[in-house]
Amino acid sequence: MAGPALDDEDKPLDPAVEKVRRKLVRFVAINLGILLVALMAVAGAIVYKSGGEAPAIGLDGEPAEAAIPLPAGARIVSQSLSGDRIAIDAELAGGGRAIFLYDLAAQRLVGRFTISPE
């Protein structure tokens, strides 16, 4: 059995099929362009977010320094930094505990929270 003969030359498509093919090619090109722009936006956002924050600099260009006031005899148990604020968990001399919230940018104590059992 002989199969259909294959021609070496491509026959032109039916005009209706050619119109659909052109629309499909245009659709794919537009969507690839939108995808490329979206990927560039995501990559730009990642680069922007990974830039990090500049260290706090004093007026004379040196790193900022300040004393954080804690009660006499207090012992620091832990600390946590979030943005420009630091939370210090301290064990007080009398045996109690307190959390001191300090603003690094303003260099001032923002709050003191005493931890007490109910």
Secondary structure, 3 states (H helix, E strand, C coil): CCCCCCCCCCCCCCHHHHHHHHHHHHHHHHHHHHHHHHHHHHHHHHHHHCCCCCCCECCCCCECCCCCCCCCCCEEEEEEEECCEEEEEEECCCCCEEEEEEECCCCEEEEEEEECCC
